[in-house]
């Protein structure tokens, strides 16, 4: 199973679209560094009370909060096509006719999904650390304080990887109605978790992990002024004055109840992955076999002289530019115009409308493009 998991991960990692995805994660992690002297603030916490982003402890908390917010929205789309590669490579007929444990196949793809999302988290951690050194040279913090906001996101990553596998297993026959129902159900659960983060089931099926990051912010505020945070805005255009108090973020306060809830979430994710593997197998058996299209006849041409690419001519920027253009031109003109218009509208919307309607609608619009990152054919 471990060999299949590593093979599935390497199969996606060898594609240039995968490296485009990783490059986008690093760029977004750098751009998400909180600053108060910019037109668009990444995070604003009680601006009438605290000075904003005036010490390095803000950076890991802000990065973890942004990553957790967009994890169920964009992370799901990234790993939602884990089985598409096997369909393209003709692996499914081989899997169906062999007699090894079918759970291994499902758990191998589940592990590959986890590796992709964990790689995104690792790159976010490294980019945040680099920005902390650049913005606050000579100022440090304990390693536990820096890394703990990211660690609380790992159970949500594991759960999301299993839900992505389940979604593709349920919709293996490619019924658009099932796909739409599953996507809206996932978004509805995420919306419920935002409105009532302390509910038992919302904690057990935590898709973002942001409630633990919010606890870090509240505990830090209580230590600073004796009161929890009264207002928190992401991607805000706040232009008013800032307070006089300094908010120094503390690390995550690990409790026995928190660890048990995280362990329960991981166990639920493993159970979902097992169910997804069984449903995926039955979906393959029920799937109607379609005749493969005949290959058109080709005219033989003279062999072209082989000219290998010199190692010193390879360029990562050129590869990423080429892949960006290929991914962008691969969509219809109408879709590209709608995506650009959606981004422009989101940036000028009021904060409340942006978080309640703008970003969710933009996620639904971006899902087809995000699903190709990391799985698009080379």
Residue pairs with C-beta under 8 A, 6 or more apart in sequence:
1 104
1 107
1 108
1 111
2 108
2 111
4 104
4 105
4 108
5 107
5 108
5 109
5 111
5 112
5 115
7 108
8 82
8 85
8 108
8 109
8 111
8 112
9 111
9 112
9 115
9 116
11 85
11 89
12 18
12 85
12 112
12 116
12 374
12 375
14 378
15 374
15 375
15 376
15 377
15 378
16 319
16 320
16 322
16 323
16 378
17 323
17 327
17 372
17 373
17 374
17 375
17 376
17 378
18 373
18 374
19 316
19 319
19 320
19 323
20 320
20 323
20 324
20 327
20 373
21 78
21 120
21 373
21 374
22 119
22 120
22 123
23 320
24 373
25 120
25 123
25 124
25 127
26 123
26 124
26 126
26 127
29 63
29 67
29 123
29 124
29 127
29 128
29 131
30 127
30 130
30 131
31 42
32 42
32 62
32 63
32 66
33 42
33 59
33 62
33 63
33 128
33 131
33 135
34 41
34 42
34 43
34 52
34 53
34 58
34 59
34 62
35 41
35 42
35 53
36 51
36 52
36 53
36 54
36 242
39 237
40 235
40 236
40 237
40 347
41 52
41 233
41 235
41 236
41 237
41 238
42 62
42 66
42 234
42 235
43 53
43 58
43 62
43 65
43 66
43 232
43 233
43 234
43 236
44 52
44 231
44 232
44 233
44 236
44 238
45 52
45 217
45 221
45 229
45 231
45 232
45 247
46 221
46 229
46 230
46 231
46 232
46 243
47 231
47 238
47 240
47 241
47 242
47 243
48 240
48 241
48 242
48 243
49 225
49 230
49 243
49 245
50 221
50 224
50 242
50 243
50 245
50 246
50 247
51 242
51 243
51 244
51 245
51 246
51 247
52 242
53 59
53 62
54 246
55 136
55 139
55 246
55 247
55 248
56 132
56 135
56 136
56 139
56 140
56 141
57 141
57 145
57 220
57 248
57 249
57 250
58 247
58 249
59 128
59 131
59 132
59 135
60 125
60 128
60 132
60 145
60 146
60 147
60 149
60 150
60 249
61 149
61 213
61 216
61 217
61 249
63 124
63 125
63 127
63 128
63 149
63 150
64 149
64 150
64 152
64 153
64 209
64 213
65 149
65 210
65 213
65 214
65 234
66 234
67 120
67 121
67 124
67 150
67 153
68 153
68 156
68 208
68 209
68 210
68 213
69 208
69 210
69 234
71 117
71 153
71 156
71 157
71 160
71 207
71 208
71 209
72 156
72 160
72 186
72 190
72 207
72 208
73 190
73 359
73 360
73 363
74 363
74 366
74 370
75 117
75 120
75 157
75 160
76 160
76 163
76 164
76 167
76 186
77 363
77 366
77 367
77 370
77 371
77 373
78 116
78 117
78 120
78 370
78 371
78 373
78 374
79 113
79 116
79 117
79 160
79 161
79 164
79 374
80 164
80 167
80 168
80 367
80 371
81 168
81 371
81 372
81 374
81 375
82 109
82 112
82 113
82 164
82 165
82 168
82 375
83 92
83 109
83 168
83 169
83 172
83 280
84 375
85 375
86 92
86 95
88 377
92 284
95 102
95 105
95 284
96 281
96 284
96 285
102 277
102 278
102 281
103 274
103 277
103 278
105 277
105 280
106 165
106 169
106 273
106 274
106 276
106 277
106 278
106 280
106 281
107 273
107 274
107 277
109 165
110 161
110 162
110 165
110 273
110 276
110 277
113 161
113 162
113 164
113 165
114 157
114 158
114 161
116 374
117 157
117 160
117 161
118 154
118 157
121 150
121 153
121 154
121 157
124 150
125 147
125 150
129 146
132 146
142 251
144 251
145 249
145 250
145 251
148 216
148 251
148 252
148 254
149 212
149 213
149 216
149 251
149 252
151 252
152 209
152 212
152 213
152 252
152 262
153 208
153 209
154 209
155 206
155 209
155 262
155 265
155 266
155 269
156 206
156 207
156 208
156 209
156 265
158 265
158 266
158 269
159 205
159 206
159 207
159 265
159 266
159 268
159 269
159 272
160 207
161 269
161 273
162 269
162 270
162 272
162 273
162 276
163 186
163 207
163 272
165 272
165 273
165 276
165 277
165 280
166 272
166 273
166 275
166 276
166 279
167 179
167 182
167 183
167 186
168 276
168 280
169 276
169 277
169 279
169 280
169 283
170 178
170 182
170 276
170 279
170 283
171 178
171 179
171 182
172 279
172 280
172 283
172 284
172 287
173 283
173 286
173 287
183 364
183 367
186 207
187 360
187 363
187 364
189 205
189 207
190 207
190 208
191 360
192 199
192 202
193 199
193 202
193 205
193 206
193 207
193 208
193 211
196 202
197 203
197 210
197 211
197 214
198 211
202 211
203 211
203 261
203 265
204 261
204 264
204 265
204 268
205 265
205 268
206 261
206 265
212 252
212 258
214 229
214 232
215 252
215 253
216 249
216 250
216 251
216 252
216 253
217 229
217 232
217 249
218 228
218 229
219 250
219 253
220 247
220 248
220 249
220 250
221 227
221 228
221 229
221 247
222 228
223 248
223 250
224 245
224 246
224 247
224 248
225 245
233 351
234 355
235 351
235 354
235 355
236 351
237 351
327 369
327 372
327 373
327 376
328 336
330 372
330 376
331 339
331 368
331 369
335 368
335 369
338 365
339 365
339 366
339 369
342 361
342 362
342 365
342 366
343 362
345 358
346 354
346 358
346 359
346 362
349 357
349 358
